[in-house]
Amino acid sequence: MKFKKSFYLIALLFSNTFFSQITSKVVGIKDGDTIVVLDDNNNQITLRLAEVDCPESGQPFGKNAKQFTSSQVFGKTVKYYPTNSDRYGRIVAKVYYDGKYLSEEIIKAGLGWWYYRYSDNKNLGKLQDIAKNKKLGLWSHTQVIPPWEFRRSEK
């Protein structure tokens, strides 16, 4: 019986932490797929966008991706749903603004890759294919290196 109560308590805490909607103001853009928001206590929280991976700042289109993300959400109130945390201690989250899903908008603009390794949202893959076919953003280059390969080569 004690185990059952503990299990339910952990499940409740997990669901409240990782599946609840949080509203916050965006106060910083670290790069195309990382933003900073203020919580209710004015603490800064770094959010890593779920399901998308943008070029690093040293890569072609890294600055463009950061600028795009900034133009979409900087200074705005967003809603986000934490899904996980990453190895750097950032909260991985699905971020929504003005009725739009930020990761989807980045992929549609051709400024990020669908991070299929951590996503089962096949629609994002279709949007990436459309951006590729239209040669939008980073897809206008013939030799693009995904950020996960770029990071590996930098080590």
N, C-alpha and C positions, 0 to 999 in steps of 0.2 A: 504494500500500500504506500509506503514511504517513497519508493522508487517511482511509482505512478504520479504522485504529487510533484515530485522533483521534475519529472519529464514534462508534465504540463506547464509548470512554471517556466522552464527553459524554453519550451516551444512558444509560450506566450511572449516572453521577452524577446526571443529571436524574431517573431513575426512583427512585433511592434518596432523593433530596431531596423529590420531590413525590408519591411513591406509597407511601412507607413509613409504617407505623403508629408513632405516638409516644405514649407514656404520660406524662402530666404532671398535676400538681395545680393546680387553679384557685385563684388567690390574689386575683383582682380581677375586677370586672364594671364595664366602662366605660359600656356602655349595653346595650340589648337584644340587639344583634348583635355585640358586641365584648367579649371576655374576655381576661384576663391569666393566663398559666400560668407555672410554674417549670420550667425544664429541668433536666437532670441535674447541671448545674454551678451551680444556684441562680440562674440568670439569668432575668429576667422577659421573657417573649415575649408580644406582643400578637397575638391571633388575631381576625380578622374572619370571622364565620361565613359559610360558603358558602350560596348559594341562598336566602337570606332577607334582607329589608331591613326593619328595625323603625323605628317612628316616632322622630324625633329627640327629644332631651330637651325641646325647646321646643314640641313638638307634643302634642296630646291622645294619651294612652296611651303616651307615651315613658317616663314613670316606671314605668308598669305593666309594660311590656315588660322594662325593666331589672330590676324586682323579680321578675318571673317567671323570667328567666334566672338570677338569683341564687339563687332558691329551688330551681332544678333542679340547678345545678352548683357553686355556691360551696363551697369547701373539699373538694370531691370530686376523686378521681382520674378523669381522662377519657382517652380515646384519640382522637387526631386524625390526620387525613390531610391534609397540605398539598396544595392544588390549584393555588395561584397566589400572587402577591403583588399588592397594590393600589398605587395611586399614592402612598399615605401610608407605604409601606414595611411595612405589616402583612402577615402571612401569612394568606391566605385558606384556611380549612380546614373540613373536615367533622368535626364534633365528636360523639362518641358517649359515652354514660354509662348505666350501669344497663341496657344493652341497647337504649337509645333513641337516635335521631338528633335532636340538639338543634334544628336548624333546623325539622325536621318538627313537633316538639312546640310550638314557638313559633307556627307557622302554624296548627296544630290548635286552639290556644288563642285564635286570633283576634288575636294581638299582633304580627303581622308579615305582610308581603307575600311571596309567592313571587317571587323575583327572577328572573323568566323570561328577562330579558335575558342573564343569566349562568348559566342552568341549562336543561337539557333534561329534567329530572325531572318529567314530566307528573303524576305522583302528587301532587306538592306543589300543583299547580294544582287538582286535585280536592279535596284537603284544604282549600284556601283557599275553594273554592266551598261546601263543607259548612259551614265556619265562618261564611261570609257568610249562608247560608240560615238558620242558627241564630242569627244576629245576636250572635255571640260577640265579646267584646273590642271592638276598634276598629270592628267591623262593626255595633255597636249604634248608632253615629252615622250620620246620613243623609249628611253631607258629610265624607268622609274624603279627605285629601290624601296621596297616596303620598310617602314621604320624598324620593325623587329629585326630585319637583316642588317640594317644600318647600325643599330645599337650593338649587335653581335660583332660587327667588324670594327667598332670603336674600342672594344675591350682589349 
